[in-house]
Amino acid sequence: MTAQKKRRLVKLSLLEYDDKLVPIPLFNLTIGILIGFTAIFQFLVYLTMPIGIFVVYSIINGDITLVDENNDTRKSYQEEE
């Protein structure tokens, strides 16, 4: 008869909830996903911050203009459809 491996479990306790026993592979996966998302968001900041600053600068500089749409233009679009 083959000897069975003893499953290793992690005991999670949260405030007034019951204690849960979670297998180590599942626990490691959860921790890995949390660390991965934390690392990714730092790099997303480096990408989105310059884009946001460029858009604000372009609006202030006049390269991007905000245009109010007249009601007449809306009516002409609806009539064409």
C-alpha positions, 0 to 999 in steps of 0.5 A, a space after each residue: 500500500 502506498 503512503 499518502 502525502 499529508 496535505 499541507 494547509 494554511 489556517 485563515 482567520 478573519 475577525 468573527 468568521 470561522 477559521 478556514 483551512 486552505 491548501 498551500 497551492 491555492 494560498 500561494 496562487 492567491 498571494 501570487 495574483 495579489 503581488 502580480 497586480 500590485 506590480 502591474 499597477 506601478 508600471 501602468 502609472 508610468 504609462 498613463 500619467 504622461 498621457 494624462 499630463 499630455 492631454 491636459 497640456 494640450 487642452 491648456 495650450 489650445 491643441 485640443 479644443 472642446 466644442 459645444 454641439 448645437 441642437 441644429 447639428 443633432 437634428 440633422 444627424 437624426 434626420 439622416 438616419 
